[in-house]
Amino acid sequence: MIDEQIFNNISGRIDSYRQEMIDLQIALSAIPAIGPDNGGDGELLKANFLKERLTRMGFKIFSHYDAPDERVSSGIRPNFVTTIDGRNKNRFVWIITHMDIVPPGELRLWSSDPYKAYVKDGYIFGRGVEDNQQDLVASIFAAKAFMDEGIIPENSIKLAFVSDEETSSDKGLFYMMDSTENLFNRDDLIVVPDSGNPEGSLIEVAEKSMLWICFKTIGKQCHGSNPQLGNNAFVAASHLVTKLTKLRKMFSLTDPLFDPPESTFEPTKKEANVGNINTIPGEDVFCMDCRVLPDYDLQDVLAAIHRIVRTIEKKFKVQIEISMAQHVQSAKPTSPDAPVVQALEKAIKTVYHVETFAGGVGAGTVASYVRKKNYPVAVWSKTNQTAHQPDENCPIDNMLGNAKVFAYLFLHH
């Protein structure tokens, strides 16, 4: 049982942090932490700032799991954990958030500088304020409330701050788990607050498989007035885009656990080819984001893609090179009866007064890898769902409320 008076004291303490939480959000947004795959120099500056701020707050125990990466100037991608000892030093409640963000995209679509976060009408606006700083900040102040109230939690608290979540996680949590023996214990409560819904009612227990794939079509460049002298790679690639829509019918199962309930195959990124109008392009590159139900093996999806590619190569006499940016086969879902899911249900009902449900998502989180290692993990956040959008925003009340949910978990016996 949770001591209601203790929880009320902690909740009141969290409310008193409102301005401090806003200030930390604004400070974090001013330090863009973009990975090299997205054209940035990594997360080290943000990690150093965050650790210094945590130390000033009173956090004392830190563990570092820095991943080597020659693509960034520092040579490392930082990952670190801060721990607050509880009465039980062998069981932990984990809150895992990520420091990296995505680029702002088209700046003209933003109301102001995406890296100068600001408050308006009860919301914080800026790149990264929701994904993932809302819950990164919430987890910190949930733990800080215990220190400031002088309360020792039943189980120990671990807050993990990881890199590389927005691309592959190879230099983030995956690296931590692969390079460390028994990072988690089997009875730990592990929460990844990186997906959810505006009501706070969705506890994510399953994810679709994820395949990010790029196609480079190679034809022959020539003058636009003499197309017979070349081979238009753009035309061939355009036909390929339309042919790939057949994947929806080929892998047509649905599962009501997920929203949307079907597998999705969406062309996304399109690279520039020639720089002028009167040249027929000899090369063309586009990419596709596939989110596939766990019923299907990604190798079968890839085999179908290769068959479609061969028909386009033959018809248009081009060469098509395929490369993969992400290949994550989904793991077995977390049971809705797992202790972490049950504990979250109670915490969410106490704080937000909503009934929860277990569901699946198409978005990929680091939880997929945790599940692959056979650890129960739940993904949850009350979120405004503006991640990766212009004018990304975070309701301040979500930040405070989610902190209280985490604090409730920290009181869990």
VENZIJO-V164055 format. One record per residue. PHI is phi in whole degrees, 0 to 359 (none if undefined). Layout:
<<PHI> <PHI>>
This chain:
<<none> <266> <289> <297> <294> <297> <296> <298> <297> <294> <299> <297> <296> <299> <302> <290> <272> <313> <291> <298> <292> <298> <298> <292> <303> <297> <294> <293> <295> <284> <242> <300> <245> <248> <288> <296> <296> <254> <88> <252> <249> <91> <248> <298> <299> <292> <297> <296> <299> <295> <295> <297> <293> <298> <298> <296> <285> <117> <288> <240> <256> <229> <233> <244> <223> <288> <263> <293> <203> <289> <283> <249> <296> <282> <82> <223> <245> <283> <221> <211> <231> <247> <237> <244> <292> <255> <295> <263> <270> <244> <230> <231> <256> <258> <240> <249> <236> <244> <270> <283> <231> <265> <298> <287> <77> <286> <298> <294> <274> <272> <285> <201> <304> <296> <263> <249> <296> <213> <255> <209> <54> <84> <239> <256> <250> <155> <292> <93> <294> <265> <249> <226> <289> <308> <272> <300> <294> <301> <295> <297> <283> <297> <289> <299> <300> <295> <296> <289> <274> <70> <257> <266> <291> <298> <254> <284> <252> <231> <253> <254> <237> <243> <259> <64> <289> <285> <242> <236> <69> <299> <258> <241> <296> <300> <298> <302> <288> <283> <263> <234> <282> <55> <301> <251> <261> <296> <258> <293> <262> <244> <235> <246> <273> <226> <195> <168> <219> <294> <274> <79> <266> <270> <253> <279> <240> <208> <228> <288> <294> <234> <226> <253> <225> <241> <236> <249> <266> <243> <242> <215> <283> <199> <288> <298> <275> <230> <299> <293> <272> <230> <210> <288> <295> <294> <298> <298> <296> <296> <295> <297> <304> <291> <294> <292> <296> <298> <301> <297> <281> <290> <235> <257> <300> <235> <216> <295> <296> <254> <225> <289> <281> <250> <290> <237> <224> <241> <297> <229> <290> <232> <277> <294> <253> <281> <266> <224> <284> <263> <234> <280> <288> <267> <223> <210> <230> <218> <231> <223> <252> <249> <240> <244> <303> <300> <298> <254> <274> <298> <296> <290> <296> <297> <297> <294> <297> <298> <295> <296> <300> <297> <294> <289> <301> <292> <291> <255> <54> <237> <248> <237> <263> <248> <227> <247> <263> <215> <212> <234> <283> <296> <262> <298> <300> <288> <293> <300> <268> <299> <306> <293> <290> <297> <294> <296> <305> <294> <295> <294> <296> <293> <276> <254> <59> <234> <276> <260> <217> <270> <211> <241> <227> <270> <293> <266> <231> <293> <299> <302> <285> <298> <295> <299> <270> <69> <256> <295> <213> <238> <252> <207> <195> <275> <226> <278> <58> <247> <303> <70> <258> <298> <55> <312> <213> <223> <297> <300> <295> <296> <300> <290> <295> <295> <300> <291> <298> <297> <297> <300> <298> <294> <272> <297> <269>>
